[in-house]
Amino acid sequence: MSFDKISVTSVREEFVRAIENKILSGELKVGDRLPPARELCTLMGVSLTTVSTGITELANKGFLEVKPRHGVYVADYLKDATPETFFAILRYNG
């Protein structure tokens, strides 16, 4: 008898993947401003910590640009791509 390992992703990973998918699908375009963090919490049903760490991760991957006191914007991820950006695109495309 064989059993498969069960893998559960974290809420942060789900948040990151949801935003990545919106960007890669074109629903969020380069230059679009994301709602404020507290509004994203309400809209997506996650904690402020999840949103904050998720935005930081997405910025490190090149998907978002954080402009202090102005907001969070979709970055030109093809121009500033990292290996993580490439892997996210591959994951999105299957």
Residue frames as a rotation matrix with the C-alpha (Angstrom) as fourth column:
MET 1
0.588 0.809 0.000 0.00
0.809 -0.588 0.000 0.00
0.000 0.000 -1.000 0.00
SER 2
-0.549 -0.774 0.317 1.30
0.797 -0.599 -0.081 3.46
0.252 0.208 0.945 -0.94
PHE 3
0.503 0.668 -0.549 0.43
0.783 -0.620 -0.037 6.86
-0.366 -0.412 -0.835 0.50
ASP 4
0.092 -0.417 0.904 1.07
0.655 -0.659 -0.370 10.25
0.750 0.626 0.212 -1.05
LYS 5
-0.660 -0.393 -0.641 2.50
0.740 -0.489 -0.462 13.02
-0.132 -0.779 0.613 1.05
ILE 6
0.499 0.855 0.143 -0.03
0.855 -0.512 0.077 15.73
0.139 0.083 -0.987 1.87
SER 7
-0.683 -0.731 -0.018 1.21
0.730 -0.681 -0.051 19.24
0.024 -0.048 0.999 1.26
VAL 8
0.527 0.837 -0.147 -0.65
0.847 -0.532 0.008 22.30
-0.072 -0.129 -0.989 2.44
THR 9
-0.316 -0.621 0.717 0.39
0.626 -0.705 -0.334 25.78
0.713 0.343 0.611 1.35
SER 10
-0.602 0.042 -0.798 0.38
0.697 -0.460 -0.550 28.67
-0.390 -0.887 0.247 3.78
VAL 11
0.537 0.824 -0.180 -2.05
0.678 -0.549 -0.490 31.57
-0.502 0.141 -0.853 3.59
ARG 12
0.190 -0.570 -0.799 0.87
-0.308 -0.807 0.503 33.82
-0.932 0.151 -0.329 2.61
GLU 13
-0.804 -0.506 0.311 1.75
0.079 0.427 0.901 31.52
-0.589 0.749 -0.303 -0.29
GLU 14
-0.146 0.847 0.510 -1.90
0.954 0.258 -0.155 31.55
-0.263 0.464 -0.846 -1.41
PHE 15
0.621 0.310 -0.720 -1.96
0.245 -0.949 -0.197 35.36
-0.744 -0.054 -0.666 -1.20
VAL 16
-0.277 -0.835 -0.476 1.27
-0.380 -0.360 0.852 35.64
-0.883 0.417 -0.217 -3.22
ARG 17
-0.794 -0.012 0.608 0.03
0.458 0.647 0.610 33.19
-0.400 0.763 -0.508 -5.83
ALA 18
0.250 0.963 0.103 -3.33
0.861 -0.173 -0.478 35.01
-0.442 0.209 -0.872 -6.14
ILE 19
0.546 -0.108 -0.831 -1.63
-0.170 -0.985 0.016 38.36
-0.821 0.132 -0.556 -6.79
GLU 20
-0.611 -0.792 0.006 0.90
-0.225 0.181 0.957 36.75
-0.759 0.583 -0.289 -9.17
ASN 21
-0.492 0.487 0.722 -1.98
0.780 0.615 0.118 35.18
-0.386 0.621 -0.682 -11.12
LYS 22
0.609 0.728 -0.316 -3.81
0.536 -0.671 -0.513 38.53
-0.586 0.143 -0.798 -11.37
ILE 23
0.180 -0.642 -0.745 -0.63
-0.484 -0.718 0.501 40.14
-0.856 0.270 -0.440 -12.73
LEU 24
-0.768 -0.585 0.263 0.27
-0.112 0.525 0.843 37.34
-0.631 0.618 -0.469 -15.14
SER 25
-0.233 0.770 0.594 -3.31
0.862 0.446 -0.241 37.06
-0.451 0.456 -0.767 -16.45
GLY 26
-0.733 -0.095 0.674 -3.37
0.486 -0.766 0.421 40.78
0.476 0.635 0.608 -17.21
GLU 27
0.377 0.894 -0.241 -6.11
0.805 -0.187 0.563 41.54
0.458 -0.406 -0.791 -14.70
LEU 28
0.725 -0.320 -0.609 -3.54
0.192 -0.756 0.626 43.80
-0.661 -0.571 -0.487 -12.98
LYS 29
0.757 -0.425 0.497 -1.41
0.517 -0.075 -0.852 45.68
0.400 0.902 0.163 -15.48
VAL 30
-0.287 -0.936 -0.206 2.03
0.942 -0.236 -0.238 47.26
0.174 -0.262 0.949 -15.15
GLY 31
-0.836 -0.114 0.537 1.60
0.070 -0.992 -0.103 50.57
0.544 -0.049 0.838 -13.32
ASP 32
0.240 0.970 -0.019 -1.71
0.060 0.004 0.998 49.64
0.969 -0.241 -0.057 -11.65
ARG 33
-0.581 -0.347 0.736 -1.94
-0.664 -0.320 -0.676 50.60
0.470 -0.882 -0.045 -8.00
LEU 34
-0.492 0.387 -0.780 -3.00
0.508 0.855 0.104 47.95
0.707 -0.345 -0.618 -5.52
PRO 35
0.609 0.716 0.341 -5.55
0.034 -0.454 0.891 48.82
0.792 -0.531 -0.301 -2.84
PRO 36
-0.011 -0.593 0.805 -4.08
-0.884 -0.371 -0.285 49.82
0.467 -0.715 -0.520 0.54
ALA 37
-0.800 -0.451 -0.396 -2.89
-0.253 0.852 -0.458 46.91
0.544 -0.266 -0.796 2.71
ARG 38
-0.797 0.536 0.278 -5.81
-0.238 0.145 -0.960 47.12
-0.555 -0.832 0.012 5.14
GLU 39
0.136 0.859 -0.493 -8.28
-0.905 -0.094 -0.415 47.08
-0.403 0.503 0.765 2.27
LEU 40
-0.211 -0.294 -0.932 -6.53
-0.698 0.713 -0.067 44.04
0.685 0.636 -0.356 0.77
CYS 41
-0.976 -0.114 0.186 -6.90
-0.217 0.593 -0.776 42.34
-0.022 -0.797 -0.603 4.17
THR 42
-0.306 0.946 0.107 -10.65
-0.468 -0.051 -0.882 42.86
-0.829 -0.320 0.459 4.05
LEU 43
0.232 0.411 -0.881 -11.04
-0.969 0.020 -0.246 42.01
-0.083 0.911 0.403 0.36
MET 44
-0.104 -0.410 -0.906 -9.01
-0.570 0.772 -0.284 38.80
0.815 0.487 -0.313 0.56
GLY 45
0.825 0.560 0.077 -9.86
-0.363 0.420 0.831 37.74
0.434 -0.714 0.550 4.11
VAL 46
0.303 -0.809 -0.503 -6.28
0.703 0.546 -0.455 37.59
0.643 -0.216 0.735 5.36
SER 47
0.600 -0.146 -0.787 -4.28
0.682 -0.422 0.597 39.28
-0.420 -0.895 -0.154 8.11
LEU 48
0.929 -0.319 -0.188 -2.23
-0.359 -0.900 -0.247 42.43
-0.090 0.297 -0.951 7.76
THR 49
0.092 -0.928 0.361 0.90
-0.510 0.268 0.818 40.35
-0.855 -0.260 -0.448 8.42
THR 50
0.115 0.023 0.993 0.03
0.616 0.783 -0.089 38.09
-0.779 0.622 0.076 5.48
VAL 51
0.909 0.265 0.320 -0.46
0.415 -0.547 -0.726 41.07
-0.017 0.794 -0.608 3.18
SER 52
0.740 -0.662 -0.121 2.73
-0.600 -0.730 0.326 42.80
-0.304 -0.168 -0.938 4.36
THR 53
-0.116 -0.823 0.557 4.96
-0.280 0.565 0.776 39.74
-0.953 -0.065 -0.296 4.00
GLY 54
0.292 0.313 0.904 3.29
0.716 0.554 -0.424 38.83
-0.634 0.771 -0.062 0.72
ILE 55
0.998 0.061 -0.005 3.88
0.046 -0.798 -0.601 42.29
-0.040 0.600 -0.799 -0.74
THR 56
0.354 -0.935 0.013 7.53
-0.721 -0.264 0.641 42.14
-0.596 -0.236 -0.768 0.34
GLU 57
-0.148 -0.381 0.913 7.92
0.208 0.890 0.406 38.74
-0.967 0.249 -0.052 -1.34
LEU 58
0.601 0.456 0.656 6.23
0.724 0.036 -0.689 39.95
-0.338 0.889 -0.309 -4.53
ALA 59
0.901 -0.359 -0.244 8.48
-0.400 -0.906 -0.142 43.03
-0.170 0.225 -0.959 -4.58
ASN 60
0.012 -0.942 0.336 11.56
-0.541 0.276 0.794 40.81
-0.841 -0.192 -0.506 -4.20
LYS 61
-0.057 0.047 0.997 10.33
0.589 0.808 -0.004 38.70
-0.806 0.587 -0.073 -7.12
GLY 62
-0.924 -0.375 -0.076 9.99
0.187 -0.616 0.765 41.83
-0.333 0.693 0.639 -9.25
PHE 63
-0.386 0.859 0.337 6.18
0.863 0.208 0.460 41.82
0.325 0.468 -0.822 -9.52
LEU 64
0.730 0.676 -0.098 5.48
0.653 -0.649 0.391 44.83
0.201 -0.350 -0.915 -7.29
GLU 65
-0.442 -0.786 0.432 7.11
0.494 -0.615 -0.614 48.15
0.749 -0.058 0.660 -6.60
VAL 66
0.383 0.506 -0.773 6.59
0.924 -0.204 0.325 49.68
0.007 -0.838 -0.545 -3.17
LYS 67
-0.326 -0.400 0.857 6.70
0.368 -0.888 -0.275 53.48
0.871 0.226 0.436 -3.17
PRO 68
-0.546 0.085 -0.834 6.70
0.835 -0.027 -0.550 54.69
-0.069 -0.996 -0.056 0.44
ARG 69
-0.529 0.470 -0.707 3.84
0.139 -0.774 -0.618 57.10
-0.837 -0.425 0.344 1.17
HIS 70
-0.545 0.341 -0.766 2.46
-0.816 -0.427 0.390 56.57
-0.194 0.838 0.511 -2.35
GLY 71
0.554 0.799 0.236 1.39
-0.731 0.602 -0.321 52.95
-0.398 0.005 0.917 -2.52
VAL 72
-0.338 -0.559 0.757 2.16
-0.078 0.818 0.570 49.61
-0.938 0.134 -0.321 -4.09
TYR 73
0.346 0.378 -0.859 2.24
-0.833 -0.297 -0.467 49.34
-0.432 0.877 0.212 -7.87
VAL 74
0.809 -0.090 0.580 2.56
0.301 0.912 -0.278 46.52
-0.504 0.400 0.765 -10.37
ALA 75
0.054 -0.907 -0.419 6.16
-0.420 -0.401 0.814 46.58
-0.906 0.132 -0.402 -11.59
ASP 76
0.565 -0.022 -0.825 7.44
-0.809 0.183 -0.559 45.82
0.163 0.983 0.086 -15.07
TYR 77
0.557 -0.283 0.781 8.32
-0.416 0.719 0.557 42.28
-0.719 -0.635 0.283 -14.06
LEU 78
0.863 -0.288 0.415 9.73
0.501 0.596 -0.628 41.37
-0.067 0.750 0.658 -17.49
LYS 79
0.614 -0.643 0.458 12.20
-0.204 -0.690 -0.694 44.25
0.762 0.333 -0.555 -17.35
ASP 80
-0.080 -0.617 0.783 13.36
-0.937 -0.221 -0.269 43.52
0.339 -0.756 -0.561 -13.80
ALA 81
0.752 0.487 -0.444 12.93
-0.386 0.871 0.303 39.75
0.535 -0.056 0.843 -13.81
THR 82
-0.193 -0.731 0.654 14.63
-0.962 0.273 0.021 37.49
-0.194 -0.625 -0.756 -11.29
PRO 83
-0.888 -0.115 -0.444 14.83
-0.231 0.949 0.216 33.68
0.397 0.295 -0.869 -11.30
GLU 84
-0.750 0.661 -0.017 11.82
0.296 0.311 -0.903 33.70
-0.592 -0.682 -0.429 -8.94
THR 85
-0.141 0.678 -0.722 9.88
-0.694 -0.588 -0.416 35.73
-0.706 0.442 0.553 -11.53
PHE 86
-0.494 -0.151 -0.856 10.70
-0.807 0.444 0.388 33.13
0.322 0.883 -0.341 -14.15
PHE 87
-0.976 0.112 -0.188 9.57
0.168 0.933 -0.319 30.26
0.140 -0.343 -0.929 -11.91
ALA 88
-0.473 0.854 -0.218 6.30
-0.017 -0.257 -0.966 32.07
-0.881 -0.453 0.136 -11.11
ILE 89
-0.116 0.393 -0.912 5.62
-0.946 -0.325 -0.020 32.51
-0.304 0.860 0.409 -14.85
LEU 90
-0.746 -0.207 -0.632 6.35
-0.444 0.863 0.242 28.83
0.496 0.461 -0.736 -15.46
ARG 91
-0.896 0.442 -0.025 4.04
0.289 0.541 -0.790 27.83
-0.336 -0.715 -0.613 -12.60
TYR 92
-0.254 0.831 -0.495 1.28
-0.443 -0.555 -0.705 30.08
-0.860 0.040 0.508 -13.96
ASN 93
-0.064 0.172 -0.983 1.61
-0.998 0.018 0.068 28.63
0.029 0.985 0.170 -17.47
GLY 94
0.802 0.418 0.428 1.66
-0.483 0.874 0.051 25.09
-0.353 -0.247 0.902 -16.13
